[in-house]
Amino acid sequence: MKKILLWLIRVVLAVVFIYSGIVKLINPAAFAVNIDNYAILPWFLVSLMSAVLPWLEVICGLAILSGKWLRGAALWIAAMNVVFIIAIASAMIRGLDISCGCHTTSTEGARVGLQKLAEDIVWLVSSLYLYQSACRNSDSS
Amino acid sequence: MISIDRRTGKQLFYIFALSLLAGMLTLLFHPRSAEVSWQRPDANSAADSILAAVSQQNITLQEPLAINTRQARAFQQQNAIMVDARSPEEFRDEHIAGAVNIPFERIMDYQTSIDSLSGDDWIVTYCWNPSCDLAGLLAWEFFYRGFAKVAVYHPGIEGWKAAGYETEGGAGK
């Protein structure tokens, strides 16, 4: 049962992050607009992040799916989600009406809000669970 | 508590290094990559010279041109098409004088309106204010659909009103 759950988490996380990475890579400039709208980072970092973050998502997704670098990828996904959660929460607190920029550069159904916050918390918990399980498996083997 | 051993540390580094390398290549070679500079493109005072160059020398823009309130006003007076990216209800309440409404979130319903626009005219998209990203996204949408002269007015209707320019609609004046 636990194996099935772990397998399911890996597939779901991989699909979600590979998909969202590819969508952003199609148009990094539009993703930069999404990041910039959070009004957190200077433009220089925004432009760098708009190119690096999508690749981080794709590579982590592929790593999780393949099982290669599984623990590193799970930790990176957890770290990314911590950043996403802070960014979304800060946008909500400041009353910004912006698109999340999470899994699309479009705005349809993707505004910042509790739904996106909850979604990222789910990914965070899932990736941490995956990491802990991978560590335990490695210790016992 | 999360403990990170040496092997995991190496994996973290490899993944980051690979992403960084791919990201740098993206910035260098991707035709739609963001402009890397210390200043935000829309804070760039070069907008005026780009504007003049585009108008006079038929230069092709690589991305929608971000303009300020003064430039947006000049565009409006030169009969650019001002496009409101907000919802029809918000547009009805108040919009920039002479603007048309193409809500980004319902863009598929506005195909006829888009088809009726001329690619020879400047298109200026706007939303509420810089916090609302619909204008930027709509501008990119126009750009991808082959409109070559697209500008985005980030200060939006709030910046427009703050400058004292006229609006229309239920709450307009």
Interface residues (C-beta under 8 A of the other chain):
Chain A: L25 I26 N27 P28 A29 A30 F31 A32 V33 N34 D36 N37 A39 P42 W43 F44 V46 S47 L48 S50 A51 V52 L53 P54 W55 L56 I59 C60 A63 W69 R71 G72 A73 L75 W76 L96 D97 I98 S99 T105 S106 T107 E108 L128 Y131 Q132 C135
Chain B: I2 S3 I4 R7 T8 K10 Q11 L12 F13 Y14 I15 F16 L18 S19 L20 A22 G23 M24 T26 L27 H30 R32 S33 A34 E35 V36 S37 W38 Q39 R40 P41 A43 E63 F104 E105 W128 P130 S131 C132 D133 L134 G136 L137 W140
